[in-house]
Amino acid sequence: MAFDYKGYFGEIALTGDLLDRREERRWRAEPPPRDGEHHDVVLYLGCNVMRTSHMIQTVAAIFDRLGLDYVAVGGPTYCCGIVHHQNGHGQAAAGMSHHAVELFQRYSPREVVAWCPSCIYFFDEVRRLDLPFPFRHTAEFLLERIPALPLVPQPPRRVALHGHGLGEARRREADAGRRLLAAVPGLRVVGIEPDERFGRTCAPALQRDLGMPAWTELVLHEIDRALAAGAETLAGIYHGCQRMLCGFEAERPILIEHYLTVFARALGIEFEDTYKKYRRWADPDRILEDAAPCQTANGVDPARARELVVRLFGRSAAAAPGAAPS
């Protein structure tokens, strides 16, 4: 059966339309002008983070605090091509990756700061692109700028980072995330080594490969290791990690958050993780009522909204806390 690209990207857009208003978004989905538009930094978001837009709001607020000249971009227009690659459409994937790079070049950036580990993996390790600018993960970029960030002491809390250890880049990014958290006064980072069974990133493909029982056991083992180390928070390094792990808060006495959410509190920056809130509620009628302002503002069809909410956040989804969309 042919992969449903329209359905895949359409679901990402629909989820985002229930979580925030389009006119308030901090990123650009359209291409830059053909004659160019300079920004020192391109913050390359990828696609799937649109399901958890509080993370985009968070990183944008941090970039604002740093006074950076940047533009945040993402969505299908800037697709790296990995989804097409994974579904056997190599030529299309290659074309999309080159197109994304061409769009970046129109901004004449000094650096492209990437958010999505899958985009980084595809550009660096699959396509092996010779890029005309530095290209690295957001955690590594921010780590260099800690001296410029006035971090305010936080209430004492022990945090374990859920990182990924498959490949040098993933280990490097996890280390940067730990060091960012450790820089926050009041936070104590407790060490748990990445379990390589998690692969490069938490993703539905991993669930399918392992099977849901084995996936659930793997996650609970990770949480139990964090608890045994004394952690009160498990901080995921990638957006997919947070989306797929957050439902396990109901299974163990631990707070599950994205690492940048934890870090940004020391800057007085915090945006609600609406995706997690809806997973925890598991009540479609309550969720649809809460999401009604965004649904109306974005012109979302009520029937489509209900179908998505029931599938992603209904009781059956809550019963399988690690279940996640493609």
C-alpha positions in Angstrom: 0.0 0.0 0.0 1.3 3.4 -0.9 2.2 5.7 2.0 -0.4 8.4 2.6 1.8 11.5 2.6 -1.2 13.8 2.5 -2.7 12.1 5.5 0.7 12.1 7.4 1.4 15.9 6.9 -2.3 16.7 7.2 -2.5 15.1 10.7 0.5 17.2 11.8 -1.2 20.4 10.6 -4.5 19.4 12.1 -3.0 18.6 15.5 -1.2 22.0 15.5 -4.4 23.8 14.6 -6.1 22.4 17.7 -3.2 23.6 20.0 -2.5 27.1 18.8 -3.8 29.9 16.6 -2.1 30.3 13.3 -1.7 34.1 13.7 0.2 33.6 16.9 2.8 31.2 15.5 6.5 32.0 15.8 7.6 30.1 12.7 7.4 30.5 8.9 5.9 27.7 6.8 6.2 29.5 3.5 9.5 29.8 1.5 11.6 33.0 1.6 11.6 35.5 -1.2 13.4 34.3 -4.3 15.8 37.3 -4.1 16.6 36.4 -0.5 16.1 37.7 3.0 19.1 37.7 5.4 19.0 36.3 8.9 22.1 35.3 10.9 20.5 32.1 12.1 17.9 29.8 10.6 16.1 27.8 13.3 15.1 24.7 11.3 12.2 23.0 13.1 11.3 20.2 10.8 7.7 19.0 10.7 6.7 16.9 13.7 7.4 19.5 16.4 4.2 21.3 15.1 2.3 18.7 17.2 3.9 20.1 20.3 4.1 23.8 19.5 4.8 24.9 23.1 8.4 23.8 22.3 8.6 26.2 19.4 7.3 29.0 21.6 9.9 28.1 24.2 12.9 28.0 21.9 11.8 31.2 20.1 11.5 33.0 23.5 15.0 31.9 24.4 16.4 33.1 21.0 14.6 36.4 21.6 16.2 36.7 25.0 19.6 36.2 23.4 18.8 39.0 20.9 19.5 36.8 17.9 18.7 37.8 14.3 16.9 34.6 13.4 14.0 33.1 11.4 12.2 29.9 12.5 11.1 27.7 9.6 9.4 24.3 9.3 6.6 22.2 7.8 6.3 20.4 4.4 7.8 23.2 2.4 11.1 22.7 4.3 10.8 18.9 4.6 14.2 17.2 4.8 12.9 14.1 2.9 13.4 11.4 5.5 9.7 10.3 5.4 10.0 9.7 1.7 13.3 8.0 2.2 11.8 5.6 4.8 9.0 4.7 2.4 11.3 3.9 -0.5 11.0 7.1 -2.5 14.7 7.9 -2.6 14.6 10.2 -5.6 11.9 12.4 -4.1 13.8 12.4 -0.8 17.0 13.6 -2.4 15.1 16.3 -4.2 13.4 17.5 -1.0 16.7 17.7 1.0 18.3 19.7 -1.8 15.3 22.0 -2.0 15.4 22.6 1.8 19.1 23.5 1.6 18.3 25.9 -1.3 15.7 27.6 0.9 18.1 27.9 3.8 20.6 29.6 1.4 18.2 32.3 0.5 18.5 33.5 4.1 22.3 33.7 3.7 22.6 32.4 7.3 25.8 32.2 9.3 24.4 29.0 10.8 21.4 26.7 10.6 20.3 25.4 14.0 18.3 22.2 13.7 15.6 21.0 16.0 14.7 17.6 14.7 17.2 14.7 15.1 15.7 12.9 12.1 16.5 15.9 9.9 20.1 16.0 11.2 20.5 12.3 10.7 19.1 12.4 7.1 21.3 15.4 6.1 24.5 14.3 7.8 24.4 10.5 7.8 22.1 9.4 4.9 22.5 12.2 2.4 26.0 13.2 3.7 25.4 16.7 2.3 28.3 19.1 2.1 26.5 22.1 3.6 27.7 25.7 3.1 27.0 26.6 6.7 27.4 25.1 10.2 24.5 22.7 11.0 23.9 21.4 14.5 21.3 20.7 17.1 19.6 23.4 19.2 21.0 22.0 22.5 24.6 22.3 21.2 23.9 25.8 19.9 22.4 27.0 23.3 25.2 25.4 25.3 27.7 27.8 23.9 25.5 30.7 24.9 24.9 29.9 28.6 27.1 32.9 29.8 24.6 35.2 28.0 21.6 33.8 29.7 20.7 35.1 33.2 19.6 31.8 34.8 17.5 32.3 38.0 17.9 29.7 40.8 15.1 27.2 40.8 13.6 25.1 43.6 15.8 22.1 44.3 14.9 19.3 41.9 16.6 16.1 40.6 16.4 15.6 36.9 17.4 12.7 34.7 17.8 13.2 30.9 16.2 10.7 28.6 18.7 10.7 25.8 19.6 8.5 22.8 22.9 6.7 22.4 22.7 5.3 18.9 25.4 7.3 17.0 27.9 9.9 18.0 25.6 12.8 17.1 22.8 11.6 19.4 25.3 11.1 22.3 26.7 14.6 21.7 23.2 16.1 21.7 22.2 14.3 24.9 25.4 15.5 26.6 24.6 19.1 25.6 21.1 18.7 27.0 22.5 17.4 30.4 25.0 20.3 30.6 22.2 22.8 29.9 20.2 21.4 32.7 23.2 21.2 35.0 23.8 24.9 34.5 20.5 25.8 36.1 21.0 26.7 39.8 18.9 24.4 41.9 18.8 21.5 39.4 20.8 18.4 40.0 21.2 16.1 37.0 21.3 12.5 38.0 22.9 10.2 35.4 21.3 7.4 33.5 23.0 6.0 30.5 21.1 6.0 27.2 19.5 2.6 26.4 20.5 1.9 22.8 17.3 -0.1 22.4 15.6 3.3 22.0 17.5 3.9 18.7 18.1 7.4 17.4 14.9 8.9 18.7 11.5 7.8 20.1 9.3 7.2 17.0 6.3 5.2 16.1 8.5 3.0 13.9 10.3 1.8 17.0 7.0 0.9 18.6 6.1 -1.1 15.5 9.4 -2.9 15.4 9.4 -3.8 19.1 5.7 -4.3 19.5 3.7 -2.3 22.1 4.3 -4.6 25.1 8.0 -4.5 24.6 8.0 -0.8 24.0 6.0 -0.2 27.2 8.3 -2.4 29.2 11.3 -0.5 27.7 9.9 2.9 28.8 8.9 1.7 32.2 12.4 0.4 32.7 13.8 3.8 31.7 11.5 5.5 34.2 12.4 3.1 36.9 16.1 3.6 36.3 15.5 7.4 36.7 13.5 6.9 39.9 16.2 4.6 41.3 18.8 7.4 40.6 16.7 9.8 42.6 15.1 11.7 39.7 11.8 13.6 40.2 11.7 14.7 36.5 12.5 12.7 33.4 13.5 15.3 30.7 13.4 14.0 27.1 15.9 15.5 24.6 13.6 15.3 21.5 10.0 16.4 20.7 9.1 12.8 19.8 10.3 11.6 23.2 8.0 14.0 25.1 5.0 13.2 22.9 5.5 9.4 23.3 6.6 9.3 26.9 4.4 11.9 28.6 1.4 9.6 29.0 3.5 7.4 31.3 3.2 10.0 34.1 0.1 8.1 35.0 2.1 4.9 35.5 4.9 6.2 37.8 5.4 9.1 40.3 7.6 11.2 38.0 7.2 14.4 36.0 7.9 14.0 32.3 8.9 17.1 30.4 10.9 18.3 27.4 14.4 19.3 28.5 14.0 22.9 27.2 10.8 23.4 29.2 12.8 22.6 32.3 15.8 24.8 31.3 13.6 27.7 30.2 11.9 28.1 33.6 15.2 29.5 34.9 14.7 32.3 32.4 11.1 32.9 33.5 9.9 31.3 30.2 7.1 28.7 30.3 4.4 27.6 27.9 1.8 25.0 28.7 2.3 21.5 27.2 -1.2 21.3 25.8 -0.5 17.9 24.1 0.4 16.3 27.5 -2.5 18.0 29.2 -4.9 16.4 26.6 -3.2 13.0 26.9 -3.7 13.2 30.7 -7.3 14.3 30.4 -8.3 11.5 28.0 -11.7 13.1 27.7 -12.6 14.1 24.1 -15.5 16.4 25.1 -13.5 18.3 27.6 -10.6 18.6 25.1 -12.7 19.8 22.3 -14.3 22.4 24.6 -10.8 23.6 25.6 -9.5 23.6 22.0 -12.6 25.3 20.6 -11.0 28.8 20.4 -8.1 27.5 18.3 -10.5 25.3 16.3 -12.7 28.2 15.5 -9.8 30.7 14.8 -8.2 28.2 12.4 -11.4 27.1 10.6 -11.0 23.4 11.6 -13.9 21.2 10.5 -15.6 19.9 13.8 -15.9 16.4 12.5 -12.2 16.2 11.7 -11.3 17.7 15.0 -13.4 15.1 16.9 -12.0 12.2 15.0 -8.5 13.2 15.7 -9.1 14.0 19.3 -10.8 10.7 20.0 -8.0 8.8 18.3 -5.1 10.7 19.9 -6.4 11.6 23.2 -9.4 9.4 23.9 -9.7 6.6 26.5 -8.2 4.0 24.3 -5.1 6.2 23.8 -4.8 6.7 27.5 -4.9 3.0 28.1 -1.8 2.6 25.9 0.3 5.5 27.2 3.1 5.2 24.7 0.9 5.1 21.6 1.7 8.0 19.2 0.8 9.1 15.7 3.1 8.6 12.8 
